[in-house]
Amino acid sequence: MGETIPIAVPRKGRPLESVLDRIADRLGVPDLADDITSTLRHEKALTKGSIEPDEEDVYHRLADYSTVADPTAPEYTLLRDDRAGKPRRIVFDSVTIPLADAEGAPDDAAVQLVGREEPFRALRTHEFALGFDSADLVLEEVVELRPEPLDRIADVNARINPADTDVQVVTGLGDTVYHTLLATPEVAPSAESIDRDFLETYEGQLCIEPRYERLVQAVLGTRLLDGIGFRYPDEGREEEAAIADAGLGVYLTVTGSTARDHGLLLGEQLFPSETVLLENTAETTDTVDHVRSLLNGADLETELAVGH
């Protein structure tokens, strides 16, 4: 086999499933993607105790899933979780996909999906030319904070200083969950009124998770945050319950049902927490360019031009 392009991907969860959907569609490997997804969903159910394992020993299950002698079959590994009461979990490790059937690809080229805990950081250290990760991490680490808000993935690259990193966003995958403004009826008269304009005159506490502080500053813009102080949930306190206590907050809202259970109104959707295709522009080759074009596609509104 000729040149193999490694691509950093998440090890588990919704982001990896979104990547596998894109890989299945663009590289014509739906059965492989379904196999990996179903295996990891089964292991998640075992971890949560929703089902009982047929094979008690996690190492035996790991050996059953992995085909070490064949790189085109998926391999898995154990993720060690240091949180109390959280067992080790089987997660994705790697698989090699020949590109012989991909339009215009060199006959002997291939891609290797490689599981990483933090794919974006692996691209930043030049381990990979291509990868997939959450747009959130890009905002948390490298976008410049400005007075104006940031509300579209298509605007992220304009906020990245090339002196800080060679990594840029290529496109989003559309697996969108929004960071959303939430408030109690005592703070805001209606859901429609809870938006960036509301924050212009609001003075008080805004409840967020500490890890999202820089993201929220980027998404809202520093000008809107004048007169607003961040408040963080107490240890072990549910985020939406803490927002209800504070009166106003930002939360990564999936359906909004739990927020409503706490008496919260759902306001403006601030920024999409979306899995994105990333490229380290310093590591590109002709084959990397072709693989990127295969995985990018012109069918998404969030498609970006990344120095090409």
Backbone as CSV, one residue per row, in Angstrom:
resi,resn,N_x,N_y,N_z,CA_x,CA_y,CA_z,C_x,C_y,C_z
1,MET,0.851,-1.195,0.000,0.000,0.000,0.000,0.883,1.240,0.000
2,GLY,0.489,2.239,-0.795,1.277,3.453,-0.928,1.093,4.385,0.246
3,GLU,0.932,5.677,-0.044,0.859,6.673,1.020,-0.431,6.528,1.818
4,THR,-0.263,6.494,3.140,-1.403,6.418,4.054,-1.464,7.722,4.849
5,ILE,-2.618,8.395,4.787,-2.801,9.668,5.470,-3.503,9.418,6.800
6,PRO,-2.829,9.661,7.941,-3.496,9.499,9.237,-4.421,10.668,9.528
7,ILE,-5.581,10.368,10.083,-6.571,11.388,10.430,-6.951,11.199,11.893
8,ALA,-6.754,12.220,12.702,-7.094,12.148,14.127,-8.598,12.288,14.292
9,VAL,-9.200,11.382,15.059,-10.652,11.406,15.277,-10.937,11.211,16.759
10,PRO,-12.127,11.626,17.232,-12.495,11.339,18.626,-12.591,9.836,18.852
11,ARG,-12.482,9.443,20.097,-12.479,8.013,20.425,-13.878,7.421,20.594
12,LYS,-14.877,8.271,20.849,-16.197,7.739,21.183,-17.239,8.843,21.071
13,GLY,-18.507,8.465,21.256,-19.578,9.436,21.398,-20.095,10.026,20.097
14,ARG,-20.953,11.026,20.245,-21.591,11.684,19.105,-20.587,12.230,18.090
15,PRO,-19.492,12.885,18.517,-18.545,13.385,17.510,-17.966,12.283,16.629
16,LEU,-17.598,11.133,17.231,-17.053,10.044,16.420,-18.119,9.497,15.477
17,GLU,-19.348,9.369,15.941,-20.419,8.877,15.072,-20.633,9.817,13.888
18,SER,-20.537,11.115,14.118,-20.672,12.071,13.022,-19.541,11.913,12.013
19,VAL,-18.324,11.692,12.523,-17.176,11.459,11.639,-17.397,10.189,10.822
20,LEU,-17.847,9.126,11.475,-18.060,7.861,10.769,-19.141,7.993,9.708
21,ASP,-20.180,8.781,9.983,-21.211,9.036,8.970,-20.608,9.707,7.744
22,ARG,-19.742,10.700,7.989,-19.101,11.403,6.871,-18.173,10.449,6.115
23,ILE,-17.390,9.661,6.843,-16.479,8.702,6.211,-17.260,7.681,5.390
24,ALA,-18.357,7.172,5.953,-19.175,6.182,5.255,-19.700,6.740,3.940
25,ASP,-20.141,7.999,3.986,-20.728,8.630,2.810,-19.678,8.943,1.753
26,ARG,-18.551,9.511,2.169,-17.572,10.001,1.199,-16.609,8.913,0.717
27,LEU,-16.347,7.908,1.550,-15.383,6.872,1.168,-16.061,5.538,0.859
28,GLY,-17.394,5.494,0.949,-18.127,4.297,0.559,-17.906,3.096,1.456
29,VAL,-17.866,3.332,2.800,-17.656,2.223,3.733,-18.747,2.201,4.809
30,PRO,-20.023,2.109,4.420,-21.098,2.152,5.424,-21.074,0.974,6.386
31,ASP,-20.707,-0.211,5.908,-20.693,-1.383,6.782,-19.635,-1.242,7.872
32,LEU,-18.464,-0.722,7.509,-17.402,-0.495,8.490,-17.851,0.519,9.528
33,ALA,-18.437,1.625,9.078,-18.896,2.657,10.006,-19.969,2.115,10.938
34,ASP,-20.902,1.335,10.402,-21.964,0.751,11.240,-21.393,-0.209,12.270
35,ASP,-20.377,-0.960,11.864,-19.756,-1.926,12.771,-19.120,-1.210,13.966
36,ILE,-18.368,-0.140,13.692,-17.708,0.605,14.774,-18.752,1.268,15.667
37,THR,-19.743,1.888,15.065,-20.777,2.587,15.842,-21.543,1.628,16.738
38,SER,-21.961,0.491,16.189,-22.742,-0.457,16.989,-21.914,-1.053,18.118
39,THR,-20.633,-1.306,17.859,-19.754,-1.840,18.904,-19.628,-0.853,20.060
40,LEU,-19.391,0.411,19.748,-19.196,1.412,20.792,-20.491,1.735,21.524
41,ARG,-21.620,1.690,20.824,-22.899,1.890,21.513,-23.178,0.745,22.480
42,HIS,-22.816,-0.463,22.070,-22.975,-1.620,22.957,-22.112,-1.458,24.207
43,GLU,-20.873,-1.027,24.011,-19.975,-0.845,25.146,-20.437,0.289,26.056
44,LYS,-21.005,1.335,25.476,-21.549,2.417,26.292,-22.687,1.908,27.162
45,ALA,-23.546,1.083,26.579,-24.663,0.516,27.344,-24.150,-0.372,28.471
46,LEU,-23.081,-1.120,28.209,-22.470,-1.943,29.264,-21.903,-1.065,30.369
47,THR,-21.220,0.013,29.985,-20.622,0.917,30.966,-21.683,1.534,31.860
48,LYS,-22.822,1.890,31.259,-23.905,2.510,32.020,-24.738,1.496,32.799
49,GLY,-24.505,0.200,32.545,-25.284,-0.811,33.248,-26.650,-1.054,32.655
50,SER,-26.887,-0.562,31.425,-28.193,-0.750,30.785,-28.401,-2.191,30.347
51,ILE,-27.307,-2.881,30.021,-27.373,-4.288,29.637,-26.273,-5.049,30.367
52,GLU,-26.437,-6.358,30.450,-25.439,-7.206,31.084,-24.521,-7.810,30.020
53,PRO,-23.216,-7.871,30.289,-22.287,-8.406,29.285,-22.397,-9.918,29.153
54,ASP,-22.270,-10.407,27.906,-22.174,-11.857,27.693,-20.810,-12.352,28.162
55,GLU,-19.827,-11.508,27.986,-18.459,-11.834,28.396,-18.048,-10.840,29.476
56,GLU,-17.866,-11.323,30.715,-17.601,-10.442,31.846,-16.260,-9.719,31.739
57,ASP,-15.258,-10.420,31.224,-13.903,-9.870,31.205,-13.771,-8.871,30.055
58,VAL,-13.463,-7.613,30.396,-13.378,-6.576,29.383,-12.249,-6.862,28.401
59,TYR,-11.200,-7.539,28.846,-10.085,-7.843,27.954,-10.480,-8.874,26.899
60,HIS,-11.344,-9.820,27.269,-11.828,-10.788,26.284,-12.701,-10.089,25.239
61,ARG,-13.540,-9.171,25.681,-14.361,-8.431,24.723,-13.481,-7.597,23.797
62,LEU,-12.454,-6.972,24.359,-11.528,-6.174,23.556,-10.861,-7.034,22.488
63,ALA,-10.437,-8.231,22.867,-9.796,-9.147,21.918,-10.782,-9.606,20.846
64,ASP,-12.048,-9.813,21.228,-13.058,-10.226,20.261,-13.325,-9.149,19.224
65,TYR,-13.320,-7.881,19.657,-13.625,-6.782,18.750,-12.486,-6.472,17.786
66,SER,-11.246,-6.581,18.254,-10.093,-6.107,17.491,-9.534,-7.190,16.588
67,THR,-9.125,-6.753,15.380,-8.481,-7.655,14.434,-7.099,-7.087,14.139
68,VAL,-6.144,-7.445,14.971,-4.818,-6.817,14.912,-4.097,-7.150,13.611
69,ALA,-4.314,-8.339,13.069,-3.575,-8.767,11.881,-4.050,-8.078,10.610
70,ASP,-5.234,-7.457,10.638,-5.786,-6.825,9.446,-6.015,-5.341,9.715
71,PRO,-5.180,-4.454,9.181,-5.328,-3.023,9.469,-6.624,-2.432,8.922
72,THR,-7.267,-3.113,7.965,-8.513,-2.587,7.415,-9.725,-2.987,8.260
73,ALA,-9.496,-3.736,9.331,-10.548,-4.033,10.308,-10.292,-3.172,11.541
74,PRO,-11.347,-2.732,12.224,-11.155,-1.790,13.341,-10.467,-2.410,14.544
75,GLU,-9.661,-1.596,15.203,-9.074,-1.954,16.484,-9.635,-1.031,17.560
76,TYR,-9.647,-1.535,18.780,-10.176,-0.777,19.912,-9.158,-0.803,21.042
77,THR,-9.356,0.043,22.019,-8.479,0.072,23.179,-9.299,0.426,24.410
78,LEU,-8.664,0.396,25.571,-9.343,0.729,26.821,-9.048,2.166,27.211
79,LEU,-10.101,2.907,27.502,-9.959,4.261,28.012,-10.084,4.210,29.522
80,ARG,-9.063,4.651,30.207,-9.092,4.654,31.671,-9.708,5.957,32.154
81,ASP,-10.745,5.844,32.954,-11.446,7.002,33.472,-11.131,7.158,34.951
82,ASP,-10.547,8.287,35.319,-10.116,8.501,36.699,-11.240,8.952,37.630
83,ARG,-12.425,9.264,37.062,-13.519,9.703,37.923,-14.024,8.566,38.795
84,ALA,-14.402,8.888,40.019,-14.834,7.865,40.977,-16.025,7.094,40.434
85,GLY,-15.945,5.769,40.524,-17.057,4.924,40.121,-17.197,4.724,38.632
86,LYS,-16.262,5.255,37.836,-16.347,5.115,36.388,-15.393,4.005,35.928
87,PRO,-15.927,2.946,35.337,-15.059,1.842,34.916,-14.294,2.178,33.638
88,ARG,-13.320,1.349,33.330,-12.646,1.466,32.046,-13.651,1.169,30.934
89,ARG,-13.446,1.822,29.808,-14.403,1.684,28.709,-13.666,1.388,27.414
90,ILE,-14.199,0.477,26.617,-13.636,0.172,25.313,-13.994,1.294,24.346
91,VAL,-12.969,1.853,23.694,-13.159,2.963,22.767,-12.418,2.661,21.469
92,PHE,-12.679,3.472,20.455,-12.065,3.275,19.149,-10.576,3.601,19.182
93,ASP,-9.795,2.794,18.448,-8.354,3.028,18.372,-7.914,3.383,16.950
94,SER,-8.170,2.501,15.963,-7.712,2.819,14.609,-8.324,1.869,13.578
95,VAL,-8.306,2.312,12.324,-8.654,1.471,11.182,-8.087,2.133,9.935
96,THR,-7.661,1.321,8.973,-7.122,1.820,7.712,-8.142,1.565,6.598
97,ILE,-8.380,2.586,5.774,-9.374,2.504,4.705,-8.691,2.804,3.368
98,PRO,-8.533,1.795,2.509,-7.957,2.052,1.179,-8.856,2.988,0.375
99,LEU,-8.244,3.805,-0.468,-8.989,4.771,-1.270,-9.137,4.338,-2.723
100,ALA,-8.955,3.058,-2.994,-8.972,2.570,-4.378,-10.279,2.885,-5.087
101,ASP,-11.400,2.894,-4.334,-12.701,3.137,-4.955,-13.143,4.600,-4.882
102,ALA,-12.325,5.449,-4.264,-12.684,6.864,-4.150,-12.312,7.595,-5.437
103,GLU,-13.213,8.415,-5.922,-13.019,9.075,-7.204,-11.768,9.948,-7.211
104,GLY,-10.884,9.683,-8.171,-9.702,10.513,-8.364,-8.557,10.243,-7.414
105,ALA,-8.724,9.323,-6.472,-7.661,9.054,-5.500,-6.610,8.138,-6.105
106,PRO,-5.345,8.279,-5.695,-4.320,7.331,-6.140,-4.708,5.903,-5.745
107,ASP,-4.499,4.950,-6.633,-4.950,3.579,-6.400,-4.381,2.959,-5.134
108,ASP,-3.165,3.341,-4.777,-2.516,2.705,-3.636,-2.566,3.558,-2.371
109,ALA,-3.348,4.630,-2.370,-3.433,5.500,-1.192,-4.479,4.974,-0.216
110,ALA,-4.364,5.431,1.034,-5.305,5.014,2.077,-5.355,6.102,3.140
111,VAL,-6.394,6.055,3.954,-6.443,6.889,5.148,-6.490,5.970,6.360
112,GLN,-5.937,6.438,7.439,-5.992,5.706,8.710,-6.655,6.602,9.746
113,LEU,-7.817,6.186,10.212,-8.468,6.906,11.303,-7.786,6.497,12.598
114,VAL,-7.351,7.486,13.375,-6.612,7.228,14.611,-7.333,7.919,15.767
115,GLY,-7.780,7.146,16.747,-8.477,7.710,17.887,-7.553,8.522,18.779
116,ARG,-8.001,9.715,19.161,-7.236,10.581,20.061,-8.203,11.204,21.073
117,GLU,-7.734,11.402,22.276,-8.558,12.068,23.280,-8.810,13.523,22.897
118,GLU,-7.824,14.161,22.304,-7.945,15.576,21.931,-7.365,15.758,20.530
119,PRO,-8.137,15.410,19.494,-7.618,15.490,18.127,-7.091,16.877,17.744
120,PHE,-7.789,17.922,18.177,-7.360,19.274,17.820,-5.938,19.547,18.315
121,ARG,-5.653,19.134,19.531,-4.318,19.370,20.080,-3.270,18.531,19.362
122,ALA,-3.656,17.345,18.884,-2.722,16.518,18.117,-2.376,17.197,16.790
123,LEU,-3.345,17.904,16.195,-3.038,18.668,14.980,-2.155,19.861,15.300
124,ARG,-2.400,20.503,16.436,-1.601,21.680,16.804,-0.129,21.331,16.984
125,THR,0.162,20.106,17.433,1.549,19.681,17.625,2.101,18.982,16.379
126,HIS,1.396,19.107,15.250,1.859,18.626,13.946,1.975,17.107,13.874
127,GLU,1.233,16.391,14.712,1.190,14.926,14.593,0.351,14.499,13.392
128,PHE,-0.604,15.345,12.996,-1.517,15.017,11.908,-1.701,16.244,11.020
129,ALA,-2.016,15.971,9.753,-2.396,17.045,8.847,-3.897,17.280,8.863
130,LEU,-4.677,16.228,9.124,-6.129,16.303,9.126,-6.691,15.695,10.404
131,GLY,-7.845,16.180,10.806,-8.485,15.617,11.995,-9.888,16.164,12.164
132,PHE,-10.609,15.583,13.089,-11.960,16.017,13.435,-12.025,16.242,14.938
133,ASP,-12.684,17.339,15.341,-12.884,17.593,16.768,-14.020,18.590,16.921
134,SER,-14.383,18.861,18.158,-15.448,19.817,18.422,-14.977,21.244,18.151
135,ALA,-15.859,22.028,17.534,-15.553,23.450,17.342,-15.354,24.148,18.677
136,ASP,-15.979,23.616,19.732,-15.829,24.221,21.061,-14.365,24.341,21.461
137,LEU,-13.603,23.285,21.204,-12.213,23.286,21.657,-11.400,24.353,20.936
138,VAL,-11.730,24.612,19.671,-11.043,25.668,18.931,-11.310,27.017,19.594
139,LEU,-12.573,27.246,19.979,-12.923,28.512,20.643,-12.261,28.610,22.007
140,GLU,-12.190,27.498,22.712,-11.617,27.517,24.053,-10.115,27.774,24.036
141,GLU,-9.441,27.453,22.922,-7.983,27.480,22.934,-7.339,28.567,22.078
142,VAL,-7.903,28.867,20.888,-7.117,29.700,19.984,-7.837,30.897,19.375
143,VAL,-9.153,30.986,19.435,-9.768,32.157,18.788,-9.491,33.413,19.612
144,GLU,-9.322,34.530,18.904,-9.089,35.802,19.574,-10.396,36.325,20.169
145,LEU,-10.299,36.907,21.355,-11.460,37.536,21.982,-11.583,38.952,21.457
146,ARG,-12.771,39.292,20.982,-13.013,40.616,20.419,-14.288,41.200,21.011
147,PRO,-14.500,42.503,20.882,-15.742,43.107,21.392,-16.988,42.547,20.709
148,GLU,-16.872,42.180,19.412,-18.022,41.696,18.672,-18.224,40.202,18.920
149,PRO,-19.485,39.744,18.884,-19.758,38.316,19.112,-19.347,37.442,17.932
150,LEU,-19.182,36.172,18.207,-18.899,35.163,17.188,-20.055,34.179,17.210
151,ASP,-20.783,34.055,16.106,-21.961,33.200,16.149,-22.035,32.162,15.038
152,ARG,-21.001,32.108,14.156,-21.024,31.124,13.073,-19.677,30.427,12.974
153,ILE,-19.718,29.126,12.685,-18.477,28.387,12.465,-17.721,28.957,11.274
154,ALA,-18.457,29.480,10.296,-17.821,30.036,9.106,-16.935,31.236,9.418
155,ASP,-17.096,31.834,10.604,-16.287,33.004,10.977,-15.113,32.653,11.902
156,VAL,-14.973,31.382,12.239,-13.959,30.994,13.221,-12.549,31.276,12.712
157,ASN,-12.247,30.914,11.461,-10.880,31.064,10.966,-10.389,32.503,11.003
158,ALA,-11.314,33.451,10.817,-10.928,34.869,10.862,-10.499,35.288,12.256
159,ARG,-10.841,34.490,13.264,-10.468,34.798,14.649,-9.224,34.030,15.104
160,ILE,-8.652,33.218,14.224,-7.465,32.449,14.593,-6.220,33.184,14.128
161,ASN,-5.338,33.484,15.051,-4.073,34.144,14.718,-3.100,33.094,14.170
162,PRO,-2.641,33.229,12.925,-1.710,32.243,12.355,-0.433,32.080,13.173
163,ALA,-0.099,33.078,13.980,1.086,32.954,14.832,0.861,31.987,15.981
164,ASP,-0.419,31.718,16.305,-0.739,30.814,17.412,-0.819,29.358,16.985
165,THR,-1.279,29.115,15.754,-1.443,27.736,15.305,-1.560,27.700,13.793
166,ASP,-1.148,26.566,13.200,-1.322,26.335,11.770,-2.630,25.627,11.466
167,VAL,-3.419,25.340,12.493,-4.663,24.599,12.311,-5.808,25.551,11.977
168,GLN,-6.612,25.149,11.003,-7.804,25.910,10.646,-8.984,24.960,10.441
169,VAL,-10.183,25.527,10.508,-11.406,24.757,10.301,-11.687,24.666,8.803
170,VAL,-11.989,23.465,8.327,-12.331,23.259,6.920,-13.838,23.318,6.721
171,THR,-14.579,22.557,7.519,-16.031,22.526,7.397,-16.655,21.917,8.644
172,GLY,-17.924,22.170,8.846,-18.667,21.536,9.921,-19.406,20.315,9.407
173,LEU,-19.746,19.408,10.310,-20.415,18.165,9.921,-21.923,18.200,10.148
174,GLY,-22.431,19.280,10.700,-23.867,19.413,10.831,-24.490,18.721,12.027
175,ASP,-23.689,18.152,12.921,-24.231,17.493,14.129,-24.407,18.553,15.223
176,THR,-25.323,19.469,14.997,-25.362,20.718,15.747,-26.139,20.622,17.052
177,VAL,-25.496,21.009,18.136,-26.135,21.258,19.423,-25.710,22.668,19.835
178,TYR,-26.664,23.475,20.289,-26.359,24.889,20.493,-26.065,25.253,21.946
179,HIS,-25.053,26.106,22.132,-24.900,26.836,23.379,-26.014,27.882,23.411
180,THR,-26.837,27.831,24.443,-28.085,28.595,24.459,-28.188,29.442,25.723
181,LEU,-28.716,30.637,25.573,-29.022,31.475,26.726,-30.276,30.953,27.427
182,LEU,-30.194,30.764,28.740,-31.323,30.315,29.543,-31.553,31.315,30.671
183,ALA,-32.822,31.524,31.034,-33.127,32.467,32.121,-34.421,32.060,32.807
184,THR,-34.572,32.506,34.031,-35.822,32.300,34.757,-36.820,33.405,34.376
185,PRO,-38.119,33.144,34.531,-39.118,34.186,34.243,-38.945,35.425,35.111
186,GLU,-38.308,35.283,36.264,-38.075,36.442,37.129,-37.042,37.395,36.530
187,VAL,-36.141,36.858,35.710,-35.083,37.673,35.110,-35.494,38.208,33.746
188,ALA,-36.196,37.390,32.964,-36.598,37.788,31.610,-38.102,37.593,31.440
189,PRO,-38.784,38.527,30.817,-40.233,38.428,30.698,-40.715,37.334,29.761
190,SER,-39.880,36.947,28.773,-40.287,35.923,27.816,-39.048,35.291,27.204
191,ALA,-39.226,34.116,26.583,-38.109,33.448,25.928,-37.568,34.290,24.778
192,GLU,-38.471,34.963,24.068,-38.055,35.770,22.913,-37.170,36.942,23.314
193,SER,-37.262,37.375,24.550,-36.479,38.538,24.995,-35.076,38.162,25.455
194,ILE,-34.788,36.860,25.573,-33.484,36.420,26.097,-32.512,36.294,24.928
195,ASP,-31.835,37.361,24.612,-30.905,37.363,23.496,-29.738,38.298,23.800
196,ARG,-28.901,38.520,22.812,-27.747,39.388,23.017,-28.165,40.816,23.343
197,ASP,-29.264,41.263,22.760,-29.748,42.610,23.082,-30.120,42.715,24.560
198,PHE,-30.671,41.636,25.097,-31.028,41.609,26.517,-29.783,41.816,27.384
199,LEU,-28.677,41.234,26.958,-27.440,41.339,27.735,-26.854,42.745,27.719
200,GLU,-27.266,43.554,26.736,-26.777,44.940,26.662,-27.109,45.710,27.937
201,THR,-28.276,45.449,28.517,-28.709,46.202,29.699,-28.666,45.370,30.974
202,TYR,-28.378,44.067,30.833,-28.360,43.190,32.013,-27.089,43.425,32.825
203,GLU,-27.243,43.485,34.128,-26.098,43.530,35.039,-26.343,42.509,36.131
204,GLY,-25.392,41.618,36.300,-25.566,40.570,37.298,-24.715,39.364,36.977
205,GLN,-25.171,38.194,37.426,-24.406,36.966,37.299,-24.859,36.160,36.080
206,LEU,-23.891,35.568,35.409,-24.147,34.659,34.287,-23.511,33.324,34.645
207,CYS,-24.337,32.291,34.789,-23.842,30.985,35.240,-23.364,30.163,34.049
208,ILE,-22.109,29.703,34.110,-21.518,28.879,33.059,-20.603,27.843,33.700
209,GLU,-20.273,26.814,32.921,-19.238,25.889,33.350,-17.874,26.579,33.208
210,PRO,-16.966,26.402,34.180,-15.669,27.093,34.096,-14.918,26.831,32.801
211,ARG,-15.038,25.607,32.257,-14.273,25.289,31.044,-14.755,26.088,29.837
212,TYR,-15.975,26.663,29.923,-16.534,27.405,28.804,-16.334,28.917,28.919
213,GLU,-15.538,29.365,29.872,-15.423,30.812,30.088,-14.906,31.529,28.846
214,ARG,-13.834,31.015,28.258,-13.270,31.682,27.086,-14.211,31.551,25.884
215,LEU,-14.836,30.395,25.755,-15.801,30.195,24.676,-16.936,31.209,24.773
216,VAL,-17.492,31.383,25.970,-18.596,32.320,26.160,-18.144,33.751,25.871
217,GLN,-16.925,34.087,26.267,-16.405,35.429,25.969,-16.317,35.647,24.460
218,ALA,-15.898,34.603,23.723,-15.794,34.728,22.266,-17.164,34.815,21.618
219,VAL,-18.089,33.992,22.082,-19.410,33.907,21.475,-20.240,35.161,21.745
220,LEU,-20.159,35.694,22.957,-20.939,36.881,23.304,-20.224,38.177,22.931
221,GLY,-18.899,38.126,22.865,-18.133,39.344,22.641,-17.865,40.043,23.962
222,THR,-16.692,40.607,24.099,-16.305,41.202,25.383,-17.122,42.449,25.732
223,ARG,-17.626,43.148,24.709,-18.400,44.364,24.989,-19.679,44.040,25.752
224,LEU,-20.357,42.961,25.367,-21.613,42.599,26.019,-21.418,42.168,27.465
225,LEU,-20.211,41.777,27.810,-19.965,41.237,29.144,-19.625,42.309,30.166
226,ASP,-19.593,43.563,29.752,-19.406,44.644,30.728,-20.558,44.615,31.734
227,GLY,-20.238,44.613,33.018,-21.257,44.603,34.054,-21.800,43.229,34.374
228,ILE,-21.245,42.198,33.732,-21.694,40.820,33.968,-20.553,40.029,34.590
229,GLY,-20.849,39.296,35.649,-19.855,38.453,36.299,-20.200,36.981,36.109
230,PHE,-19.176,36.154,35.933,-19.405,34.726,35.768,-19.610,34.054,37.120
231,ARG,-20.556,33.154,37.152,-20.817,32.323,38.324,-20.755,30.865,37.882
232,TYR,-20.176,30.014,38.719,-19.976,28.623,38.342,-20.803,27.692,39.220
233,PRO,-21.292,26.585,38.658,-22.046,25.629,39.475,-21.178,25.058,40.592
234,ASP,-21.764,24.842,41.755,-21.051,24.184,42.837,-20.732,22.750,42.446
235,GLU,-19.717,22.189,43.069,-19.308,20.813,42.786,-20.490,19.864,42.945
236,GLY,-20.748,19.082,41.879,-21.832,18.123,41.922,-23.203,18.687,41.628
237,ARG,-23.305,20.000,41.451,-24.588,20.643,41.186,-24.896,20.579,39.690
238,GLU,-26.103,20.136,39.347,-26.506,20.073,37.948,-26.478,21.474,37.338
239,GLU,-25.942,21.577,36.118,-25.740,22.898,35.507,-27.033,23.686,35.382
240,GLU,-28.080,23.039,34.903,-29.329,23.769,34.697,-29.957,24.193,36.027
241,ALA,-29.769,23.380,37.065,-30.251,23.784,38.391,-29.479,25.001,38.886
242,ALA,-28.172,25.027,38.630,-27.346,26.169,39.041,-27.743,27.430,38.268
243,ILE,-28.083,27.278,36.988,-28.532,28.430,36.201,-29.849,28.969,36.756
244,ALA,-30.736,28.051,37.152,-32.001,28.485,37.748,-31.764,29.274,39.032
245,ASP,-30.774,28.860,39.819,-30.429,29.599,41.040,-29.892,30.992,40.711
246,ALA,-29.058,31.080,39.666,-28.440,32.356,39.302,-29.417,33.272,38.563
247,GLY,-30.361,32.674,37.840,-31.337,33.450,37.078,-31.038,33.532,35.597
248,LEU,-29.739,33.427,35.233,-29.341,33.545,33.827,-28.076,32.726,33.605
249,GLY,-27.991,32.069,32.463,-26.799,31.285,32.184,-26.739,30.839,30.735
250,VAL,-25.628,30.165,30.413,-25.420,29.590,29.083,-25.213,28.093,29.269
251,TYR,-25.946,27.313,28.457,-25.876,25.860,28.598,-25.931,25.224,27.214
252,LEU,-25.247,24.093,27.066,-25.241,23.344,25.809,-26.537,22.538,25.732
253,THR,-27.554,23.108,25.110,-28.911,22.576,25.161,-29.168,21.602,24.016
254,VAL,-29.603,20.397,24.368,-29.942,19.387,23.362,-31.425,19.503,23.005
255,THR,-32.307,19.204,23.966,-33.748,19.302,23.708,-34.408,20.411,24.519
256,GLY,-33.788,20.819,25.618,-34.371,21.849,26.469,-35.330,21.308,27.502
257,SER,-35.571,19.992,27.508,-36.559,19.439,28.434,-36.126,19.581,29.887
258,THR,-34.849,19.310,30.168,-34.373,19.433,31.544,-34.386,20.881,31.994
259,ALA,-34.052,21.803,31.094,-34.095,23.227,31.427,-35.509,23.633,31.827
260,ARG,-36.485,23.170,31.070,-37.877,23.508,31.397,-38.292,22.898,32.728
261,ASP,-37.755,21.703,33.029,-38.043,21.073,34.326,-37.599,21.956,35.485
262,HIS,-36.567,22.766,35.241,-36.059,23.682,36.265,-36.693,25.075,36.156
263,GLY,-37.729,25.202,35.345,-38.416,26.478,35.215,-37.700,27.501,34.371
264,LEU,-36.764,27.044,33.529,-35.977,27.962,32.712,-36.621,28.182,31.349
265,LEU,-36.471,29.394,30.834,-36.896,29.734,29.488,-35.693,29.617,28.553
266,LEU,-35.915,29.056,27.366,-34.849,28.910,26.387,-34.808,30.137,25.494
267,GLY,-33.657,30.826,25.518,-33.497,32.034,24.726,-32.725,31.795,23.445
268,GLU,-31.883,32.754,23.095,-31.170,32.724,21.817,-30.150,31.587,21.767
269,GLN,-30.091,30.929,20.605,-29.042,29.945,20.342,-27.788,30.703,19.919
270,LEU,-26.748,30.598,20.733,-25.587,31.472,20.563,-24.569,30.954,19.568
271,PHE,-24.248,29.674,19.663,-23.171,29.135,18.821,-23.340,27.632,18.697
272,PRO,-23.133,27.072,17.488,-23.281,25.626,17.315,-22.073,24.854,17.830
273,SER,-22.344,23.929,18.741,-21.301,22.996,19.175,-21.306,21.855,18.171
274,GLU,-20.432,21.939,17.202,-20.478,21.065,16.040,-19.121,20.397,15.839
275,THR,-19.127,19.157,15.385,-17.879,18.506,15.007,-17.391,19.102,13.698
276,VAL,-16.112,19.422,13.628,-15.559,20.073,12.434,-14.364,19.303,11.900
277,LEU,-14.186,19.399,10.587,-12.984,18.895,9.935,-11.912,19.967,10.050
278,LEU,-10.732,19.569,10.512,-9.621,20.496,10.747,-8.432,20.115,9.878
279,GLU,-7.639,21.129,9.544,-6.430,20.886,8.763,-5.269,21.683,9.337
280,ASN,-4.105,21.034,9.456,-2.876,21.750,9.754,-2.251,22.123,8.419
281,THR,-2.361,23.395,8.068,-1.964,23.831,6.731,-0.464,23.690,6.474
282,ALA,0.323,23.531,7.527,1.770,23.358,7.353,2.139,21.928,7.000
283,GLU,1.197,21.010,7.097,1.499,19.596,6.882,0.852,19.038,5.618
284,THR,0.353,19.893,4.732,-0.372,19.402,3.564,0.565,18.843,2.498
285,THR,0.062,17.822,1.808,0.707,17.249,0.622,-0.384,17.132,-0.441
286,ASP,-0.010,16.719,-1.641,-1.015,16.538,-2.689,-2.060,15.505,-2.269
287,THR,-1.615,14.431,-1.619,-2.558,13.399,-1.187,-3.451,13.918,-0.067
288,VAL,-2.879,14.684,0.862,-3.688,15.291,1.929,-4.737,16.213,1.326
289,ASP,-4.340,17.014,0.326,-5.295,17.902,-0.335,-6.450,17.120,-0.926
290,HIS,-6.134,15.980,-1.529,-7.193,15.193,-2.156,-8.110,14.577,-1.099
291,VAL,-7.527,14.058,-0.038,-8.346,13.476,1.027,-9.244,14.541,1.643
292,ARG,-8.687,15.738,1.864,-9.503,16.821,2.416,-10.687,17.124,1.503
293,SER,-10.445,17.153,0.196,-11.535,17.462,-0.727,-12.590,16.352,-0.716
294,LEU,-12.160,15.110,-0.538,-13.112,14.003,-0.441,-14.004,14.136,0.790
295,LEU,-13.409,14.556,1.899,-14.145,14.624,3.162,-14.891,15.935,3.340
296,ASN,-14.511,16.951,2.579,-15.111,18.268,2.748,-16.480,18.317,2.095
297,GLY,-16.535,18.416,0.796,-17.809,18.470,0.099,-18.403,19.852,0.112
298,ALA,-19.105,20.185,-0.944,-19.657,21.521,-1.109,-21.133,21.601,-0.742
299,ASP,-21.616,20.615,0.039,-23.040,20.551,0.325,-23.403,21.196,1.651
300,LEU,-22.421,21.749,2.367,-22.686,22.278,3.699,-22.566,23.799,3.711
301,GLU,-23.488,24.431,4.410,-23.435,25.883,4.532,-22.213,26.354,5.294
302,THR,-21.667,25.466,6.141,-20.526,25.857,6.967,-19.186,25.627,6.285
303,GLU,-19.202,25.245,5.002,-17.932,25.005,4.313,-17.093,26.276,4.287
304,LEU,-15.808,26.112,4.516,-14.907,27.255,4.587,-13.788,27.109,3.580
305,ALA,-13.179,28.219,3.253,-11.964,28.197,2.441,-10.790,28.275,3.389
306,VAL,-9.889,27.298,3.303,-8.772,27.243,4.245,-7.479,27.400,3.466
307,GLY,-7.215,28.620,3.067,-5.940,28.913,2.420,-5.785,28.254,1.083
308,HIS,-6.893,27.916,0.398,-6.784,27.265,-0.890,-7.605,28.021,-1.910
